[in-house]
Amino acid sequence: MNDSYPSRQAATPELLPRHDPVAYRQWEPGAPLSAAQVEQFDRDGYLVIENVFSEDEVAALQSETGRLLADPAGLDEETIITEPAAQEIRSIFAIHRQSKVIERLSSDERLAGVARYLLDDEVYIHQSRLNYKPGFQGKEFYWHSDFETWHTEDGMPRMRALSMSVLLAENTPHNGPLMLIPGSHRVFVSCVGRTPSDHYKMSLKRQEFGVPDADTLAELAHKHGIEAPVGKPGTVIVFDCNTMHGSNGNITPFPRANAFLVYNAVSNHIEAPFAAEAPRPDFIAERDFSPVRIQAGSLAEMAA
């Protein structure tokens, strides 16, 4: 299989050109985004959309989040990732498979419809998770490009995927919000070091392979700057699969919680890993490529 984005194979990192579009479809009347929003996503590699969900819908999502965190025994144990040095929950994976409310969220036209438009294809959920950064104990997520991992370890061929982070608690400048390097999606940063066996078992707590080198990160940050969008619950941050991002630890008493949904084009479904001995489990990299059945209507009605 031809590898357009080789990584974890050479002794030194490289900056490689992107061979794929960002916004696969140009704006046209009737689009779910404005022309300015499509242009910003294409230029910066991310987009912040405020007030996507009503107060009632946010309350329903928060209630479901609280239920999931309060009763982890009712979840698939393998999907629960705790903090590196504590038992606080860091992430719950395959959340759309374990919660009817999140399943409905993942198929909502305000999310899946936007993804389908930007990727100009039917989409499926490549990965879903609840990211929870508890007060005082929430550790950082180091800088990375999601695509580098999805390509090397999951077998995602091209850059035709995007992520949506649905804010379920207020993200402030202080509680470890998402940070992005705008414009970084235009280059692919290859990483050094061969992927260890069962790498996911440690990388979901603390990633050490597939991490960009400090010199390249500094170059990108000096060239493009770093932005840390914040917002109230109900805000959605959309970002390209190759946008460099990370977040600081949370040393405030205010937890951060986000529902994280990855939409991949059906035509770009994963195959064999490009730089790993075996593919990661299905709860991390979905292998049911059935298109999302996009739904309209209020999430609060479904959750009632």
C-alpha positions in Angstrom: 0.0 0.0 0.0 1.4 3.4 -1.0 2.1 5.5 2.1 1.6 9.2 1.4 2.4 10.2 5.0 5.3 8.0 6.3 5.9 8.3 10.0 7.7 6.3 12.8 10.0 4.9 10.1 12.9 7.3 9.8 15.6 8.2 12.3 14.9 12.0 12.0 11.5 13.8 11.8 10.4 15.5 8.6 7.9 18.2 7.6 5.9 16.8 4.6 3.4 18.6 2.4 -0.2 17.8 2.8 -1.6 16.1 -0.3 -5.3 16.3 0.5 -7.9 19.1 0.7 -9.1 20.5 4.0 -12.6 21.6 3.2 -13.5 19.1 0.5 -16.5 21.1 -0.7 -16.7 24.8 -1.5 -19.4 26.9 0.1 -22.8 27.1 -1.7 -26.2 28.4 -0.8 -28.0 26.1 1.6 -24.8 24.9 3.3 -24.9 24.2 7.0 -22.1 26.7 7.5 -21.6 30.3 6.3 -19.0 31.0 3.6 -16.8 32.7 6.2 -16.9 29.6 8.4 -16.0 27.3 5.6 -13.1 29.6 4.6 -11.9 29.8 8.3 -11.9 26.0 8.7 -10.0 25.6 5.4 -7.4 28.3 6.4 -6.9 27.7 10.1 -7.8 24.0 10.4 -10.4 24.7 13.1 -13.7 26.5 13.7 -15.6 27.5 16.9 -19.4 27.4 16.6 -21.2 28.9 19.6 -24.7 28.2 20.9 -25.2 25.0 18.9 -27.4 23.4 21.5 -30.2 24.9 23.6 -30.1 25.1 27.4 -32.4 22.1 27.7 -30.2 20.1 25.4 -27.1 21.0 27.3 -28.8 20.1 30.5 -29.7 16.7 29.1 -26.1 16.1 27.9 -24.7 17.1 31.3 -27.1 14.8 33.1 -26.0 11.9 30.9 -22.4 12.8 31.5 -22.9 12.8 35.2 -24.7 9.4 35.1 -21.8 7.8 33.1 -19.1 9.2 35.4 -21.0 8.2 38.5 -21.6 4.6 37.4 -18.5 3.3 35.5 -19.4 -0.2 36.6 -22.2 -0.1 34.0 -19.6 0.5 31.2 -17.3 -1.7 29.3 -14.2 -1.7 31.6 -11.8 -1.7 28.6 -13.1 1.6 27.4 -12.5 3.5 30.7 -9.1 5.3 30.8 -7.9 6.7 34.1 -5.4 9.4 34.9 -1.7 8.2 34.8 -1.2 8.4 38.6 -4.8 8.3 39.9 -8.1 6.5 39.5 -10.0 9.6 38.3 -11.5 9.0 34.9 -9.6 10.6 32.0 -11.6 9.3 29.1 -14.5 6.9 28.3 -14.2 5.5 24.7 -16.9 4.2 22.4 -19.3 6.4 24.2 -21.8 6.5 21.3 -22.0 2.7 21.7 -22.7 2.9 25.4 -25.1 5.8 25.7 -28.3 6.3 23.7 -28.0 10.1 24.3 -24.5 10.3 22.9 -25.5 8.0 20.0 -28.2 10.5 19.2 -25.8 13.4 19.6 -23.3 11.8 17.2 -26.0 11.6 14.5 -27.4 15.1 15.0 -27.6 17.1 11.8 -25.8 20.0 13.5 -22.7 17.9 13.9 -22.9 15.0 11.4 -24.5 17.2 8.7 -21.6 19.7 9.0 -19.0 16.9 8.9 -20.7 15.4 5.8 -20.6 18.8 4.1 -17.0 19.6 4.9 -15.8 16.1 3.9 -18.1 15.9 0.9 -19.0 12.3 1.6 -21.1 10.1 3.8 -19.4 9.8 7.2 -19.1 7.3 10.0 -17.9 7.6 13.6 -14.2 6.6 13.6 -13.9 7.2 17.4 -16.0 8.7 20.2 -15.1 9.5 23.8 -16.0 11.5 26.8 -12.9 13.6 27.8 -13.1 14.5 31.5 -10.4 16.6 33.1 -11.2 16.6 36.8 -10.4 19.6 39.0 -6.9 19.6 40.5 -6.0 16.2 39.0 -6.7 16.5 35.3 -3.4 16.0 33.4 -2.3 17.5 30.1 -2.7 16.0 26.7 0.6 16.7 24.9 0.9 18.2 21.4 0.0 15.8 18.6 -1.7 15.4 15.3 -4.6 12.9 15.5 -4.1 11.9 11.9 -0.5 10.8 12.6 -1.8 8.2 15.1 -4.9 7.3 13.1 -2.7 6.7 10.0 0.2 4.8 11.6 -1.8 2.7 14.2 -5.3 2.5 12.7 -4.7 2.5 9.0 -6.5 5.7 8.0 -5.3 6.3 4.4 -5.8 10.0 3.8 -6.7 13.3 5.6 -10.4 13.2 5.1 -11.6 13.2 8.7 -12.4 15.8 11.4 -13.1 16.0 15.1 -15.9 17.8 17.0 -15.5 18.7 20.6 -18.8 19.4 22.3 -18.3 21.5 25.4 -20.3 20.0 28.3 -18.7 22.3 31.0 -17.4 25.8 30.6 -13.9 25.8 29.1 -12.0 28.7 30.5 -8.4 29.9 30.0 -7.6 28.3 33.3 -9.0 24.7 33.4 -7.0 23.2 30.5 -8.9 24.2 27.4 -8.0 22.8 24.0 -5.0 24.6 22.4 -4.4 24.5 18.6 -1.8 25.8 16.2 -3.8 27.4 13.4 -2.3 26.6 9.9 -0.4 23.5 11.2 -2.8 21.3 9.3 -1.1 22.2 6.0 2.0 20.1 6.8 2.5 16.6 8.1 4.9 16.2 10.9 6.5 12.7 10.9 7.6 11.3 14.2 10.5 9.0 15.2 10.4 5.8 17.1 8.8 2.5 16.1 5.3 1.8 17.6 5.5 -0.6 20.5 3.2 -3.6 20.7 -0.2 -2.7 22.3 0.9 0.9 22.4 -2.6 2.1 23.1 -2.5 0.7 26.6 -0.1 3.4 27.7 -0.6 6.1 25.0 -4.2 6.7 26.1 -2.9 7.7 29.5 0.3 9.4 28.3 1.5 9.4 24.8 5.3 9.0 24.1 5.3 7.7 20.5 3.7 9.7 17.8 4.7 12.9 19.6 6.2 15.6 17.5 9.8 16.8 18.2 10.3 20.0 20.1 12.1 21.8 17.3 9.3 21.3 14.8 6.7 22.3 17.4 8.6 25.4 18.1 8.8 26.2 14.4 5.1 25.8 13.9 4.2 27.8 17.0 6.5 30.7 16.1 5.1 30.7 12.6 1.4 30.4 13.3 0.9 31.2 17.0 -1.2 29.2 19.5 -4.9 29.7 20.1 -7.0 28.4 22.9 -10.7 28.8 22.2 -12.9 28.8 25.2 -16.7 28.8 25.5 -19.8 27.9 27.4 -21.5 24.5 27.4 -23.1 23.9 24.0 -20.2 25.3 22.1 -18.7 23.1 19.4 -15.1 23.2 18.3 -14.5 21.6 14.9 -10.9 20.8 13.8 -9.2 19.0 11.0 -7.6 15.6 11.6 -4.1 17.0 11.1 -4.3 20.2 13.2 -1.7 20.2 15.9 -3.3 20.4 19.3 -3.0 19.6 23.0 -4.1 21.0 26.4 -2.5 21.9 29.7 -3.3 20.2 33.0 -6.2 21.4 35.2 -5.0 22.7 38.6 -8.3 24.6 39.2 -11.3 23.2 41.1 -13.4 23.5 37.9 -13.6 20.3 35.9 -13.6 20.3 32.1 -15.8 17.9 30.2 -16.2 17.5 26.5 -17.9 14.9 24.2 -15.4 14.1 21.5 -16.6 12.8 18.1 -14.5 11.8 15.1 -16.2 11.7 11.7 -14.3 10.0 8.9 -15.4 9.8 5.2 -16.8 6.4 4.4 -14.5 6.4 1.3 -11.5 6.9 3.7 -12.3 4.0 6.0 -9.4 2.5 7.9 -7.4 -0.4 6.5 -4.2 -2.1 7.8 -2.0 0.1 10.0 0.9 1.9 8.2 3.4 1.7 11.1 2.1 -0.8 13.8 2.2 -4.6 14.1 -1.5 -4.9 14.7 -4.5 -2.5 14.6 -5.9 -1.0 17.7 -9.1 -2.4 19.2 -12.5 -1.5 17.8 -13.4 0.7 20.8 -10.6 3.1 19.7 -10.8 2.7 16.0 -14.3 1.7 14.7 -14.5 -0.9 12.0 -18.2 -0.6 11.3 -18.1 1.8 8.4 -21.9 2.2 8.2 -22.8 5.8 7.4 -24.3 7.9 10.2 -28.1 8.2 9.8 -28.4 12.0 10.3 -31.3 13.1 12.5 -33.0 16.4 13.2 -34.8 17.5 16.3 -34.1 18.3 19.9 -31.7 16.2 22.0 -33.8 17.1 25.1 -36.8 15.3 23.7 -34.9 12.2 23.1 -33.3 12.3 26.6 -36.6 12.9 28.3 
